[in-house]
């Protein structure tokens, strides 16, 4: 079959975005992080600059995504020949833009499609259904090919791929360190597996342990005394680290404040865990604040398999160690504790022990005898404005509209959890 050429690439979100809630209430799947990159950044790195990228995802996220990607086509009508790549792909290499019409399958799931858009015209309405795509393209005699790629299915897939992705990314992005190590800073293992960006401030007694993997410290990071970092680990731009331990397989996004003990976690940007407490095998969104002494469990007392509720039903994870999943703008009170495998929703406020999933926009302190109560939307919007302002970030109408939309989308989960309306009882 003749090879056909194109410079058009579309990353599409399919119907399985629900498996990644509450994180995907406020972002498309391709904005989830693993290693040093988001899933979109991971795909994009393998293609030349002249490539024209288009992103297809839930319409209500368009305005906020436009703030992130002003030069990328978002949810537009597609014409011509495209390589379509599933947003759930954990890319390790490029899929050729040029080539014959083809559908790449991982098992029964679509990894990529290379066709003219008129072939997919009956399938491009959102949400994209991979089952519908497969059925349609089979009827149109488009060839199918079994391929070996990693498609993620749940948040814990990202957690458990994180260490290997940091190692791959380190090899791709490592340069000569921009900041010299001061005296009384210790490297255990090879210094070649440590990268320090420019304008990084490191206090004495910091320990970098590269014996099990590399450590990448981005620009403008500040590391206080008595911090130990074990690789593989990634620390994002402008993040501040306070006394504690960052254990292996951890990624921390930009402009975070992190202290205490963190193990095997992925944390998006602008989130705070400034004080003591343990966070293990957890996935956190943006703009989260965690109070002093908060800890989550990542291991059951029975040493049994952790289960996580997805769309209201318990799902076996196959994991012995697994912590919590916290949506954007959540606030976790001091000395709170979160049981294994629990979901904390968008903008939830938590006090005490969390032994069941917490709905979005909910004040949750059941262990203290306080009924679960719905937060006022106006209050959440004002808290977001104040939080943004503290980091020099301006709240936009798109940010406000997103909170309003997620509040509507999550009304049913609050109703099912019997969250009451009105004032919080003390």
LOSEFI-518743 format. One record per residue (C-alpha): residue in three letters; x, y, z. Coordinates in pm, 1 decimal. Layout:
! residues N
Ala/X/Y/Z;
...
***
This chain:
! residues 426
Unk/0.0/0.0/0.0;
Unk/133.3/343.5/-94.0;
Unk/270.4/566.5/181.7;
Unk/72.9/887.4/236.3;
Unk/220.2/1201.7/390.7;
Unk/87.8/1448.1/648.6;
Unk/211.1/1693.1/909.7;
Unk/-117.8/1689.0/1104.2;
Unk/-137.0/1518.4/1442.5;
Unk/-445.8/1502.7/1663.7;
Unk/-437.9/1383.8/2025.8;
Unk/-788.7/1274.2/2123.0;
Unk/-952.9/1198.4/2455.6;
Unk/-1180.5/894.5/2454.2;
Unk/-1467.2/785.1/2678.4;
Unk/-1234.8/638.5/2942.5;
Unk/-1157.1/981.3/3090.4;
Unk/-1400.8/887.4/3369.8;
Unk/-1148.7/633.1/3500.3;
Unk/-925.1/924.9/3602.1;
Unk/-1175.1/1129.8/3800.5;
Unk/-1154.8/1344.9/4009.7;
Unk/-834.5/1464.7/3835.2;
Unk/-999.5/1478.5/3493.0;
Unk/-1290.8/1694.6/3605.3;
Unk/-1054.5/1989.6/3558.9;
Unk/-818.3/1871.6/3282.0;
Unk/-815.8/1643.0/2979.4;
Unk/-642.1/1307.7/3013.0;
Unk/-344.9/1432.2/2807.8;
Unk/-264.9/1688.7/3081.5;
Unk/-203.5/1417.7/3340.4;
Unk/160.7/1387.0/3445.4;
Unk/400.3/1092.3/3447.4;
Unk/775.9/1123.8/3483.5;
Unk/893.3/1475.7/3401.9;
Unk/619.4/1545.3/3144.5;
Unk/246.5/1548.4/3080.5;
Unk/110.6/1284.5/2845.2;
Unk/76.7/1546.1/2569.1;
Unk/431.2/1673.6/2622.0;
Unk/547.9/1312.3/2609.0;
Unk/385.2/1262.3/2266.7;
Unk/488.1/1604.0/2133.1;
Unk/860.6/1558.2/2204.0;
Unk/892.7/1294.9/1930.0;
Unk/768.6/1514.5/1642.3;
Unk/927.3/1803.7/1446.9;
Unk/832.3/2164.9/1518.5;
Unk/649.8/2195.4/1185.7;
Unk/393.8/1938.5/1301.4;
Unk/44.7/2085.2/1333.1;
Unk/-110.9/1966.1/1658.9;
Unk/-482.2/1953.7/1734.9;
Unk/-638.4/1843.9/2064.7;
Unk/-986.7/1690.3/2093.0;
Unk/-1145.9/1666.0/2438.7;
Unk/-1453.0/1764.2/2642.6;
Unk/-1588.8/2096.5/2521.6;
Unk/-1631.3/2257.8/2865.7;
Unk/-1254.1/2248.8/2921.0;
Unk/-1173.8/2446.8/2604.6;
Unk/-1141.0/2796.3/2756.6;
Unk/-902.5/2684.6/3032.9;
Unk/-698.2/2473.6/2790.3;
Unk/-665.5/2773.7/2557.5;
Unk/-481.3/2949.0/2841.7;
Unk/-229.5/2661.7/2844.5;
Unk/-202.2/2610.8/2468.3;
Unk/-262.9/2943.0/2288.9;
Unk/-90.6/2819.2/1971.1;
Unk/-257.6/2475.7/1945.2;
Unk/-585.3/2402.4/1767.4;
Unk/-848.3/2293.5/2020.2;
Unk/-1173.5/2110.5/1939.4;
Unk/-1179.8/2241.2/1583.1;
Unk/-1325.1/2083.3/1270.0;
Unk/-1060.8/1862.7/1112.7;
Unk/-996.6/1841.9/740.2;
Unk/-733.5/1646.2/556.8;
Unk/-506.1/1363.9/658.4;
Unk/-421.0/1312.6/1026.7;
Unk/-242.2/1084.5/1262.1;
Unk/-479.1/1046.1/1559.4;
Unk/-315.4/940.5/1888.1;
Unk/-507.0/831.3/2197.1;
Unk/-450.8/1071.4/2489.2;
Unk/-400.1/768.8/2715.5;
Unk/-84.5/666.5/2529.6;
Unk/229.4/665.0/2744.7;
Unk/459.5/744.4/2454.0;
Unk/811.5/602.0/2441.9;
Unk/873.2/669.5/2072.4;
Unk/711.5/830.6/1772.0;
Unk/434.9/678.4/1563.3;
Unk/514.6/772.2/1201.8;
Unk/311.3/1061.4/1061.7;
Unk/367.7/916.6/717.4;
Unk/229.5/578.6/623.4;
Unk/-71.6/389.5/492.9;
Unk/-424.1/404.6/631.9;
Unk/-404.5/206.7/953.3;
Unk/-550.3/151.4/1299.2;
Unk/-304.8/53.3/1574.6;
Unk/-466.0/-161.0/1844.7;
Unk/-344.6/-252.1/2191.5;
Unk/-567.2/-547.5/2262.7;
Unk/-913.1/-413.8/2175.3;
Unk/-824.9/-48.3/2235.7;
Unk/-727.0/214.2/1978.9;
Unk/-373.5/348.6/2024.5;
Unk/-361.9/544.6/1698.2;
Unk/-537.4/594.3/1363.0;
Unk/-382.2/719.7/1040.8;
Unk/-652.1/821.2/788.3;
Unk/-817.1/1108.9/606.1;
Unk/-1073.2/1278.6/829.0;
Unk/-1361.3/1204.6/591.6;
Unk/-1317.3/837.4/681.2;
Unk/-1384.7/928.2/1047.2;
Unk/-1659.9/1183.1/986.1;
Unk/-1923.2/968.9/1158.5;
Unk/-1702.4/920.6/1469.1;
Unk/-1562.6/1264.5/1551.1;
Unk/-1845.3/1385.0/1773.0;
Unk/-1746.7/1400.3/2140.4;
Unk/-1708.7/1189.6/2342.2;
Unk/-1507.1/981.9/2098.8;
Unk/-1601.8/618.6/2137.4;
Unk/-1323.7/374.3/2058.6;
Unk/-1578.8/95.9/2011.0;
Unk/-1766.6/307.5/1755.6;
Unk/-1440.6/396.9/1579.2;
Unk/-1335.1/32.0/1552.8;
Unk/-1674.8/-76.2/1419.3;
Unk/-1687.6/207.9/1166.4;
Unk/-1335.2/156.1/1033.0;
Unk/-1380.4/-219.5/1005.4;
Unk/-1683.5/-159.1/786.8;
Unk/-1471.9/74.0/572.3;
Unk/-1200.5/-193.0/530.3;
Unk/-928.4/11.5/703.1;
Unk/-642.1/-225.7/800.0;
Unk/-590.5/-303.2/1168.7;
Unk/-252.3/-372.0/1326.7;
Unk/-162.9/-511.1/1669.0;
Unk/96.2/-284.6/1832.1;
Unk/291.0/-283.8/2157.2;
Unk/233.1/42.8/2340.0;
Unk/134.9/132.9/2694.9;
Unk/-218.0/271.8/2726.3;
Unk/-298.4/389.2/3076.2;
Unk/-631.5/288.8/3228.9;
Unk/-624.3/433.7/3582.1;
Unk/-432.2/688.8/3787.3;
Unk/-233.0/417.0/3960.1;
Unk/-89.4/316.7/3619.6;
Unk/78.9/658.2/3609.8;
Unk/204.6/620.4/3967.6;
Unk/361.7/284.8/3891.3;
Unk/517.6/395.9/3559.9;
Unk/651.5/715.8/3712.6;
Unk/997.7/593.3/3812.3;
Unk/1078.9/437.9/3475.1;
Unk/950.2/749.1/3295.2;
Unk/1172.9/976.5/3507.8;
Unk/1469.8/761.0/3410.2;
Unk/1383.5/785.2/3038.1;
Unk/1319.0/1159.6/3058.3;
Unk/1642.5/1219.8/3248.1;
Unk/1842.0/1064.3/2964.9;
Unk/1659.2/1283.6/2711.4;
Unk/1675.0/1614.8/2897.1;
Unk/1986.7/1597.5/3112.0;
Unk/2248.9/1862.9/3042.5;
Unk/2550.9/1983.0/3235.5;
Unk/2437.6/2110.1/3574.5;
Unk/2394.1/2489.2/3594.7;
Unk/2446.7/2520.8/3970.7;
Unk/2748.9/2393.5/4162.2;
Unk/2688.2/2199.1/4480.4;
Unk/2784.7/2397.3/4790.0;
Unk/2988.7/2255.6/5074.2;
Unk/2826.7/2010.4/5316.5;
Unk/2585.9/1883.6/5047.1;
Unk/2622.9/1510.6/4988.7;
Unk/2572.6/1290.3/4682.7;
Unk/2537.0/919.1/4748.0;
Unk/2587.1/738.7/4417.4;
Unk/2693.6/878.5/4080.4;
Unk/2701.4/1255.9/4032.3;
Unk/2632.1/1189.0/3664.3;
Unk/2279.2/1090.9/3767.9;
Unk/2215.9/1429.9/3929.9;
Unk/2113.4/1738.8/3733.0;
Unk/2085.8/2078.4/3902.5;
Unk/1924.5/2360.9/3700.3;
Unk/2015.3/2727.4/3706.8;
Unk/1960.7/2954.7/4006.7;
Unk/1896.2/2662.4/4240.6;
Unk/1957.8/2735.0/4610.2;
Unk/2068.7/2439.1/4821.2;
Unk/2136.3/2465.5/5194.3;
Unk/2397.0/2254.1/5378.7;
Unk/2315.4/1896.0/5490.3;
Unk/2102.9/1813.7/5183.5;
Unk/2151.8/1454.6/5061.6;
Unk/2101.5/1342.5/4699.7;
Unk/2081.7/962.0/4669.4;
Unk/2119.7/844.1/4308.4;
Unk/2197.0/480.3/4386.3;
Unk/1855.2/364.8/4258.3;
Unk/1790.3/625.6/3991.7;
Unk/1854.4/979.5/3864.2;
Unk/1744.3/1308.3/4022.5;
Unk/1644.5/1610.3/3812.2;
Unk/1620.8/1947.7/3985.7;
Unk/1466.8/2217.4/3763.7;
Unk/1553.6/2588.5/3760.2;
Unk/1489.3/2823.7/4055.1;
Unk/1428.0/2545.0/4307.6;
Unk/1501.4/2611.0/4675.5;
Unk/1604.6/2319.2/4897.5;
Unk/1619.3/2372.4/5274.5;
Unk/1861.0/2203.6/5511.2;
Unk/1787.3/1846.3/5620.2;
Unk/1624.3/1737.2/5293.3;
Unk/1697.2/1392.0/5151.5;
Unk/1604.2/1313.9/4789.5;
Unk/1620.3/960.3/4655.0;
Unk/1606.7/894.2/4280.4;
Unk/1435.5/844.3/4050.6;
Unk/1290.0/1186.9/4133.4;
Unk/1187.1/1503.5/3951.8;
Unk/1146.8/1847.5/4112.8;
Unk/973.0/2115.0/3901.6;
Unk/1061.8/2478.0/3840.9;
Unk/1036.8/2720.1/4138.0;
Unk/937.2/2446.7/4382.3;
Unk/1055.2/2477.3/4742.2;
Unk/1151.9/2173.9/4948.1;
Unk/1145.3/2183.8/5328.3;
Unk/1294.2/1938.1/5582.4;
Unk/1195.2/1581.7/5504.8;
Unk/1244.7/1291.4/5266.7;
Unk/1150.9/1265.1/4899.3;
Unk/1168.3/893.7/4834.5;
Unk/1210.3/729.3/4493.1;
Unk/959.6/739.1/4205.1;
Unk/830.7/1086.7/4292.7;
Unk/749.4/1374.1/4055.6;
Unk/671.4/1720.5/4190.9;
Unk/541.7/1989.4/3954.8;
Unk/624.5/2357.5/3936.9;
Unk/590.7/2607.9/4219.8;
Unk/501.1/2357.7/4493.7;
Unk/588.6/2371.5/4864.8;
Unk/678.5/2022.5/4986.7;
Unk/806.9/1894.3/5321.6;
Unk/773.4/1586.2/5540.5;
Unk/783.8/1238.5/5389.1;
Unk/676.5/1177.6/5027.9;
Unk/709.7/840.8/4853.3;
Unk/617.3/727.1/4503.6;
Unk/386.6/1023.8/4433.3;
Unk/288.9/1246.1/4142.1;
Unk/204.4/1603.4/4240.7;
Unk/90.6/1864.6/3988.2;
Unk/196.6/2228.2/4017.1;
Unk/110.9/2490.5/4279.7;
Unk/27.0/2239.1/4553.1;
Unk/138.7/2259.3/4916.6;
Unk/245.5/1994.1/5162.6;
Unk/478.0/2220.0/5356.4;
Unk/491.7/2037.8/5690.5;
Unk/543.8/1697.8/5850.7;
Unk/330.6/1397.8/5763.0;
Unk/342.1/1108.7/5514.8;
Unk/218.0/1106.4/5155.1;
Unk/265.7/775.0/4978.7;
Unk/177.4/636.4/4633.6;
Unk/-69.6/921.0/4583.3;
Unk/-172.1/1132.2/4284.7;
Unk/-242.6/1503.3/4350.3;
Unk/-376.1/1776.2/4123.2;
Unk/-306.1/2151.1/4131.3;
Unk/-363.8/2417.8/4397.8;
Unk/-406.5/2164.5/4680.1;
Unk/-318.8/2257.3/5037.5;
Unk/-231.9/1989.8/5294.5;
Unk/-208.1/2086.1/5660.0;
Unk/60.4/1988.8/5909.4;
Unk/64.2/1626.6/6025.0;
Unk/-168.6/1492.8/5755.8;
Unk/-84.7/1136.2/5653.7;
Unk/-234.0/888.2/5410.9;
Unk/-223.5/511.2/5429.7;
Unk/-69.5/333.8/5130.9;
Unk/-80.6/-17.9/5279.7;
Unk/-370.1/-210.1/5429.8;
Unk/-330.9/-372.2/5771.6;
Unk/-416.8/-703.3/5604.1;
Unk/-144.1/-656.9/5339.6;
Unk/-420.2/-718.5/5087.9;
Unk/-487.4/-573.4/4744.4;
Unk/-609.0/-212.9/4744.1;
Unk/-940.5/-145.0/4572.1;
Unk/-1048.6/194.2/4437.3;
Unk/-1399.3/305.7/4350.2;
Unk/-1437.0/401.5/3984.0;
Unk/-1780.9/528.0/3878.0;
Unk/-1914.3/403.6/4211.5;
Unk/-1788.1/47.4/4176.2;
Unk/-1481.9/-105.5/4350.8;
Unk/-1199.3/-188.6/4109.5;
Unk/-916.4/-426.1/4193.9;
Unk/-586.8/-245.0/4141.9;
Unk/-348.9/-538.9/4176.0;
Unk/-139.8/-314.3/4403.3;
Unk/-23.3/-372.0/4759.7;
Unk/87.2/-9.3/4801.8;
Unk/-154.7/258.3/4690.5;
Unk/-254.7/585.2/4852.7;
Unk/-511.2/852.7/4767.2;
Unk/-618.2/1062.5/4469.0;
Unk/-686.2/1431.1/4535.5;
Unk/-859.2/1669.5/4293.2;
Unk/-763.8/2032.0/4226.4;
Unk/-825.5/2298.5/4494.1;
Unk/-885.1/2046.4/4774.7;
Unk/-787.2/2146.6/5129.5;
Unk/-680.4/1882.6/5382.4;
Unk/-683.4/1991.9/5746.6;
Unk/-408.8/1940.6/6003.7;
Unk/-347.4/1587.4/6140.0;
Unk/-606.4/1442.1/5903.2;
Unk/-565.4/1083.0/5789.7;
Unk/-675.8/929.0/5460.3;
Unk/-732.7/555.7/5418.1;
Unk/-590.0/354.3/5125.2;
Unk/-734.8/406.4/4779.9;
Unk/-964.1/699.4/4860.9;
Unk/-1070.6/975.4/4619.4;
Unk/-1090.5/1335.0/4742.3;
Unk/-1295.9/1548.7/4503.7;
Unk/-1235.9/1889.6/4349.4;
Unk/-1240.7/2175.5/4604.4;
Unk/-1330.6/1939.2/4890.5;
Unk/-1240.3/2046.4/5246.7;
Unk/-1140.0/1759.2/5473.5;
Unk/-1091.3/1731.0/5852.1;
Unk/-1027.6/1417.5/6057.1;
Unk/-1018.3/1062.1/5921.7;
Unk/-1129.9/985.3/5566.0;
Unk/-1255.8/628.8/5536.6;
Unk/-1472.9/672.7/5225.1;
Unk/-1455.2/878.4/4906.2;
Unk/-1519.5/1251.0/4948.6;
Unk/-1737.8/1420.9/4683.0;
Unk/-1631.3/1743.5/4516.1;
Unk/-1734.0/2076.2/4676.5;
Unk/-1794.4/1907.5/5012.7;
Unk/-1691.7/1991.6/5368.4;
Unk/-1609.8/1648.6/5513.6;
Unk/-1555.1/1581.4/5883.9;
Unk/-1765.9/1272.2/5949.8;
Unk/-1515.1/1125.3/6193.7;
Unk/-1563.0/1438.0/6408.4;
Unk/-1938.5/1393.3/6413.0;
Unk/-2008.1/1671.8/6162.0;
Unk/-2243.4/1590.1/5872.1;
Unk/-2101.0/1616.1/5519.9;
Unk/-2206.4/1958.9/5391.9;
Unk/-2199.6/2115.8/5047.4;
Unk/-1968.3/2414.3/5016.0;
Unk/-2107.8/2738.8/4879.7;
Unk/-1990.7/2779.7/4518.7;
Unk/-1928.1/3150.9/4573.7;
Unk/-1697.4/3067.0/4863.2;
Unk/-1496.3/2820.5/4652.7;
Unk/-1455.0/3080.4/4378.1;
Unk/-1332.3/3339.8/4629.6;
Unk/-1088.8/3090.7/4786.8;
Unk/-949.8/3019.9/4440.9;
Unk/-899.7/3392.7/4379.7;
Unk/-713.1/3434.5/4710.2;
Unk/-500.0/3125.9/4646.0;
Unk/-407.9/3241.0/4296.3;
Unk/-321.9/3586.6/4423.5;
Unk/-74.7/3443.5/4677.0;
Unk/128.1/3297.8/4388.4;
Unk/96.7/3597.8/4156.2;
Unk/-157.7/3416.4/3939.7;
Unk/-462.2/3606.1/3807.4;
Unk/-801.6/3435.5/3824.8;
Unk/-977.0/3451.5/3486.9;
Unk/-1337.8/3410.1/3384.2;
Unk/-1238.6/3074.9/3234.4;
Unk/-1118.8/2959.7/3577.4;
Unk/-1447.4/3069.0/3737.2;
Unk/-1659.3/2909.9/3465.3;
Unk/-1472.5/2581.2/3505.9;
Unk/-1547.7/2570.8/3879.2;
Unk/-1915.1/2640.7/3805.9;
Unk/-1928.1/2361.7/3546.8;
Unk/-1757.3/2105.1/3769.7;
Unk/-1995.2/2203.8/4051.5;
Unk/-2285.8/2113.2/3820.7;
Unk/-2123.4/1792.1/3698.8;
Unk/-2061.0/1667.3/4053.0;
Unk/-2406.0/1743.6/4197.4;
Unk/-2516.3/1381.0/4159.6;
Unk/-2216.6/1243.6/4350.5;
Unk/-2296.7/1473.2/4643.1;
Unk/-2659.0/1363.0/4631.8;
Unk/-2560.5/995.1/4631.8;
Unk/-2328.4/1056.3/4929.4;
Unk/-2615.1/1230.5/5113.7;
Unk/-2425.9/1557.5/5139.6;
Unk/-2656.6/1814.7/5298.1;
Unk/-2695.4/2176.8/5195.4;
Unk/-2682.2/2475.0/5429.1;
Unk/-2447.4/2588.9/5703.1;
Unk/-2179.7/2361.4/5843.9;
Unk/-2275.6/2222.6/6183.6;
Unk/-2018.0/2249.4/6463.4;
***
